[in-house]
Amino acid sequence: MPVQRFTRASLIATPWKNGGGVTREILCQPPGAGMDRFDWRVSIAHIASDGPFSAFAGVDRVITLLEGAGVRLQSTDGAFDHALNTPLVPFAFAGEAPVMGTLLGGDCHDFNVMTRRAACRAGVWVCRGHTHTAAPAGLLMAVHGTWSAGAHTLAPGEGLWWSDEPLTWPLSCPEPDAALLAVAIHPATP
């Protein structure tokens, strides 16, 4: 599949059933897969109120604060209690964990990556300055600064994704506050 571009501003908001926020899906693979059949999914959530996170059995999750004061993620089984209050610091947890989210001071926006454990695994990190990334599938989204990603230019809020073809991306941004979210998707290891 060729490289697909997206802009954060053009993502469609889908309200949550509990009314606590909205999700803007960037992509879901394979195309057309529902919430119980995806291999990997990337989205941006707007959390507007406290409440439980949806459980996803067999899914690994990585959440990264984009904007706002953040959210306290507390598993009701006592496995973790994490303050997601520093922007651009990914936090990973099991999707089946019973998690309660408590806002830390107003609404927030979070970048979310979910992978079905039996199908694939994700690496999520923040690039700053100059680097390279390579993966059979993945996603790049500029957060701060205008980035050069191979033949593509990504302004803040712009991104691209690819699948089914290993690609290597030389990434650079000379701006001092540069930040780009990178997601690498690899097949699950037996």
C-alpha positions as a printed Julia matrix, in Angstrom:
190×3 Matrix{Float64}:
   0.0     0.0    0.0
   1.41    3.43  -0.88
   2.03    6.11   1.72
  -1.19    7.72   2.96
  -1.17   11.29   4.26
  -3.52   12.79   6.85
  -4.09   16.02   8.75
  -5.26   16.12  12.33
  -7.76   18.87  11.44
  -9.54   16.62   8.92
 -10.07   13.63  11.23
 -13.72   12.87  11.94
 -14.83   12.97  15.6
 -16.78    9.97  16.89
 -18.47   10.54  20.29
 -17.92    7.92  22.99
 -20.95    5.93  24.14
 -20.47    7.2   27.71
 -20.35   10.85  26.57
 -16.93   11.39  28.16
 -15.12   12.42  25.0
 -14.57   11.77  21.31
 -12.12    9.75  19.23
 -10.65   10.81  15.91
  -9.44    7.68  14.16
  -6.35    8.1   11.98
  -6.31    4.54  10.72
  -7.45    1.03  11.44
  -5.8    -2.0    9.85
  -6.95   -4.0    8.07
  -9.23   -1.43   6.42
 -12.82   -1.76   7.55
 -11.99   -3.9   10.58
 -14.22   -3.2   13.54
 -13.09   -2.63  17.11
 -13.0    -6.38  17.76
 -11.08   -7.34  14.6
  -8.35   -4.75  13.98
  -4.66   -5.71  13.96
  -3.53   -2.16  14.71
  -5.26    1.14  15.19
  -4.1     4.72  15.75
  -6.32    7.55  16.96
  -6.45   10.83  18.87
  -8.83   11.02  21.82
 -10.31   14.12  23.42
 -11.02   13.21  27.04
 -13.62   15.59  28.45
 -14.59   13.91  31.73
 -13.56   11.25  34.22
 -14.57    7.68  33.5
 -13.53    4.09  32.78
 -11.46    3.24  29.72
 -12.89    0.67  27.33
 -11.34   -2.77  27.78
  -9.75   -4.53  24.79
  -8.8    -8.14  25.54
  -5.63   -9.29  23.77
  -4.65   -5.74  22.8
  -1.6    -3.71  23.86
  -2.08    0.03  24.21
   0.29    3.0   24.17
  -1.1     6.41  25.14
   0.76    9.72  24.79
  -0.46   13.09  26.09
  -0.59   15.71  23.34
  -2.24   18.7   25.05
  -3.86   19.55  28.36
  -3.08   18.83  32.0
  -3.42   15.1   31.45
  -5.19   12.17  33.04
  -4.47    9.82  35.91
  -4.65    6.22  34.7
  -5.41    3.9   37.58
  -6.0     0.2   37.05
  -8.72   -0.93  39.41
  -6.85   -4.2   39.99
  -3.88   -2.28  41.46
  -1.44   -3.13  38.64
  -0.55    0.53  37.98
  -1.34    4.11  38.95
   0.15    6.5   36.38
  -0.16   10.26  36.0
  -0.09   10.92  32.24
   0.77   14.58  32.77
   3.9    15.19  30.7
   3.27   15.78  26.98
   4.98   13.44  24.53
   5.96   10.68  26.98
   4.38    7.38  25.83
   2.87    5.03  28.43
   2.12    1.38  27.59
  -0.42   -0.91  29.26
  -2.46   -4.03  28.55
  -5.8    -3.3   26.9
  -7.67   -5.75  29.09
  -6.62   -3.85  32.24
  -9.59   -2.3   34.03
  -8.58    1.38  33.91
 -10.22    4.44  35.42
  -9.24    7.8   33.93
  -9.37   10.92  36.12
  -8.64   14.29  34.54
  -5.86   16.27  36.2
  -7.2    19.74  35.4
  -9.55   20.1   32.46
  -9.87   18.17  29.24
  -6.91   16.74  27.33
  -5.97   15.24  23.96
  -4.1    11.94  23.72
  -2.45    9.99  20.91
  -3.38    6.3   21.1
  -1.87    3.21  19.48
  -3.5    -0.2   19.88
  -2.11   -3.49  18.56
  -3.62   -6.94  18.7
  -1.01   -8.95  20.6
  -1.37  -12.08  18.42
  -0.87  -10.09  15.2
   1.7    -7.34  15.8
   3.55   -5.11  18.23
   4.16   -1.37  18.24
   7.06    0.84  19.15
   6.06    4.44  19.89
   8.59    7.2   20.46
   9.16   10.92  20.02
  11.76   12.06  17.48
  13.6    15.34  17.99
  16.0    16.91  15.49
  17.51   14.3   13.14
  17.02   10.54  13.11
  16.03    7.53  10.99
  13.21    5.07  11.49
  12.4     1.87   9.62
   9.45   -0.53   9.88
   7.24   -2.76   7.72
   4.29   -0.54   8.71
   3.86    2.58  10.8
   2.91    6.19  11.18
   4.6     9.58  11.54
   2.89   12.73  12.87
   4.55   16.12  13.31
   3.72   17.73  16.65
   6.13   20.68  16.8
   8.13   22.04  13.87
   8.03   21.32  10.16
   9.65   17.97   9.43
  11.33   16.51   6.37
  10.38   12.83   6.06
  12.07   11.57   2.93
  10.27   13.25   0.01
   7.46   14.46   2.31
   7.17   17.63   4.38
   5.05   17.42   7.54
   3.87   20.59   9.26
   2.47   20.38  12.82
  -0.7    18.28  12.81
   0.2    16.55   9.54
   1.25   12.96   9.22
   1.56    9.89   7.05
   1.22    6.15   7.43
   2.13    3.05   5.47
   1.64   -0.71   5.67
   2.66   -3.91   3.9
   5.97   -2.46   2.71
   9.12   -1.96   4.78
  10.17    1.68   4.55
  13.05    3.67   6.02
  12.47    7.32   6.84
  15.26    9.88   7.2
  13.68   12.46   9.52
  14.89   15.98  10.23
  13.71   19.27  11.65
  16.15   22.05  12.55
  13.75   23.86  14.89
  14.73   23.84  18.58
  11.36   22.57  19.89
  10.96   19.93  17.14
   8.88   16.85  18.04
   7.43   14.12  15.84
   5.54   11.03  17.0
   6.75    7.85  15.32
   5.0     4.48  15.39
   6.69    1.33  14.08
   4.53   -1.76  13.61
   6.24   -5.16  13.46
   4.76   -8.65  13.21
   4.18  -10.41  16.51
   7.05  -12.63  17.58
   6.13  -16.26  18.23
